Amino acid sequence: MKKILLVLCILLVGCSKPTIYDTYVKNLKENNNISADIPFDIEFYIDNVNENRIIYQVIIDNPQIETDNVTALVIHDGKTNDIFPSVGIVDEPIDLNIDKGIILLGYIDQTSDINFKVLIETNNQQYIYEYKY
């Protein structure tokens, strides 16, 4: 009986549906359609925390379009056990017409040769920005 329960538990866990966050991360990793024109200011700030760890900040601000329903996600190609910073995916979207901007903040244990991608979605439009450090 215990073996049957163990097999059922493994099947249930193995067949679990990915979360919406996991779907966003997977889709952004696979998407190489970098946007030519992005109607936002996007700024990257990277600082050393110590010799093997950095902190990165992505600031999304100054929209040139109507932005009342914004979701954003930042990923990188470095190894990490942390989640990637996001807004509007597992919480409420941001209204950049009212709010002053979005700051996405994360840490990584690598200090060079990192490729970042930023996804910004608003009003049925999708923009992808790439930053190489």
Order of alpha helices (4+ residues) and beta strands (2+ residues): alpha-alpha-beta-beta-beta-beta-beta-beta-beta
